């Protein structure tokens, strides 16, 4: 059996179990929170409805006092809350610990923090974050500091290395592009991927995920695709097929791309060549 869901923040949301999301119902807010984690719901209230968040915490404080006074002796959760945590919260003297870590490994973790996990670069310069990693850097005898600037530089280096990895071998292979354009609310994204065969295996590599700020005309989409291919030194003559949706603007963009380079591209849409 799963745990009882007792977080009070849930009463302000309508949960959709199929889509795994919760919609805020406060004053027709209607903002959607992914998943149904109670802490994430509280964070939404804290950011967008501070007065509700403060009231919620006041209720929680009253409830905690009631439990501490022995109001729910038979509840297992209440008994757990009665554990004396004063000794845990007491400040302790610094301890020396050993851990397996390299300077480069720490930098890679920071890079993943701002790329895979989507955190802002400025997080690396926050004083609290520096208090965590500075002792590690001193213990490692690091020759360089980890700052937002050095992390951003490392991200650019890794991106350049990845582009070169895709670009170098393409002189001996035929490529297939997979292009998709999607929009949600007021944002539109253009996704460009390349597919090729290597050592008897099919390889799919992402080339670009760009946000579009102008109309999705065929000519503008063509320029986006052309600029992306140029960054990887990929010639249109190496593109064998293009897989895309049935949108007239997308089909026109690929046709213009081929005409601009005097190449005849093969379209693939809905699993059929055209």
N, C-alpha and C positions, 0 to 999 in steps of 0.2 A: 504493500500500500504506500502511496505517496504521502508526503508531508502535508499537514493542514496549512492552507494559505491564510495567514492571519494578518498580513500587512494591511494596515488601514488605508493606504494609498489606493488600493484596488477599487474602493467604492466610488472613486471619481472617474473610472475608466470602464469602457465596454470592451470585453475581450473577444477576439475572433480566433478560436482555436485552430481553424483550418489554415488561415493565412499567418498564424502565429504573430499577431500584432494586437495592440491595445489602442483605443481611440479615446482621447480626453473629452469629457462631457461638461467641463466647467465653462459656463458662459458661452456655449457653442464654440469652444476652442477648436475641437476637431483635429488637433495635431495627433499624428500617429507615432507611437513608440513601438519599435521592433521588439518582439518577444513579450514576455510577461513577468520579467524579473522585478521583484518588488523594489529593489534599490534603484533601478532605472526609472521606475514610475515616480519614486520620491524625488529623483534628480530633476525630472520634468517639472514637478510641482515647485521645486526650489527655484528653478530658472524662470518659469513663466507665471506662476501663481504663488508668490512669496507669502501672501496673507494666509492662503490655505495651508501652505507648508508649515508656517509658524503654529497655526491652530492644531495641525496634526501632531506636531512635536509636543505641544502642550498636553494633548490627550495622552500621548505615549508616556510622558513624564508622570502624569497622574496614575496611569495604569501600573507603571513600574513601582510607584510608592505603595499602591494597594497590594501588589504581589509581595513586596518586601515586608509588609506588615502581617503577612500570613493569610491573605484573603482567599487564595486558591491553593490550599495545601495539597489537594489531590491531583493537581495538574502537573504533569512531568515537566512541561516547559517552564512552569512557574518555579518549580524546585531548582531547575538549572539556573534561573535568574537570581536565586537567593545565594548563590555561591559568592563568597567574599572575594572580590577582585581587587581589593586595596593593595594586596601584596604584589599583584601583577603590575599595577599602575605606578608603584613606587619607583623613582629613578634609581638606576643602578650604575655602578662605575663602569667605564669602558673596558671591554674585553678584547684580547687579541685572538683573532680567528684566522684559520688558513682556508684558502679556497683555490680551486683550479681556474685560472683566468689569465688571458693574455691581453696585451694592450690592443692588438688588432681585433681580438674577439669582442672586447668591450665596445670598440668602435662599430663593429658589425651589428651588435645589439642596438646601439643608438640609431644606426641607419634603418634597421627594421622597425624601430619604434615610430619613425616619421614616414615610412613608406608603407609597409604591410599593415601597420596598426593605425595609420592616418593621423598621428599626433602632429601638432605644429612644431616647426623648427625652434620657435622661441622657448619651448619646454626645456630644451637642453641648457638654456641660460638661466632658468629659474633657480633662485637661491636654494630652495629645498632639494632640487634635483642635484645641484652641485655638491650639497652636503652629503649626498649618498655616494656619488662616484669619485669625489676628490680623494677620500682616504684610499680608495682602491688604486687610483692613479699614482698616489704617492708610494704605496706599497710596491707597485710594479716598477717604480722608477721611470715613469713615462716621460718621453722626450717631447711630447706635444700635448697641448691641452685639448679637451673635447668641448667644443663650443658649437653654437648654431652654425657659425661660419665654416668650421672644419667638417662638420657633419654634412652640410650642404655641398661642400667641395667633394667629399667622398661619394655622395649620391651621384653627382655629375660624372665622376670617374667611373663608377660602376655602370651607369647608363651608357657611357661611351664604350666601355669594354663589351657590354652586351650588344650594342649596335655593330661593333666590329666583328663579334662572333657570328652574327647573322649575315653580315655583308661579305666577309672573306670568301666563303666557299660557294657563293651563288653564281660564279662564272661558269660552273660546270653543271648546273641544274636548272630545270624548268620550275617555275613557281606558279602557285595558284593563290590568288587573293580572296579573302573572305571579308566582306564589308557589311556593316550593319549600322543603322542609325536609329536611335531610340530617344524618346522624350518623356519627361515626367514633370508635371506641374509647369514651371517656367524654365526648365533646363533641358538642353538637347545635347546628346553625346554621339560622336562618330567613332566607331570601333573598327580598326583595320588590323587584320591578321594575315600572316603568310603561311602557306602550307607547302611542304615539299617532301620528297622521299630521300632518306639517307640510310645507307646500310640495310636496305630492305625494309625499313620502318617508315611510317608516316609521321612527320614532325609538324607540329603547329606552334608557331611563335607569334606572340602579340607584338605589333609594331607601334601602335599608337591608340590612345584613348583621349580624344580631344573634345572639349566643350565648344559648341557652336554658338556664336553670339549674333550671327546674321541669318538671313533667310536661307533655306535649304535649296537653293537653285542648283541646277545641274552644273553650271560653270563654277560656282563656289565649292561644291563638293569635289569637282575635278581638281581644283587647285589644292584642296586639302590632301587628297590622295597623292597628287604629284609631289607636293612638298614632303610628305612622309616618305615616299619612295626615294627621293633625293637624299634625305638624311641618312639612309642606309646604302647609298650608292647602288640602288637597284634600278636597272633600266627597264622601261616598259616592254622592250623586246624580249625580256626574260619571262614575262607574265604570259602563261599559257591559257588560263581560264580565270574568270572572276565570278565568285558566288555572291549573290546579293538578293534583296527582296524584289518585289514586283513594282516598286514605286517608280513612277515616270521620271522623277528627278534623278534617282539613283541610276537608272538605265541610261539616261542621257549623259550623266557624268562619266560613265565608263565609255560610252561611245565617243564623247569628246576627247577623253584621255587617249584613246586609240588613234583618233584622227589627228590630234596634235603631234603625235610621234609617228605618224604614217604606219601604224600597226593595226592589224585586225584582231580584236580580242574576242574570245568565245565567252558568251554569257552562260551562267548556270543559275537557274531559278526554279525553285520547287522541285529539284531533283531532275530537271530536264534541261538539256542544252538548247541553246538558241543561237 
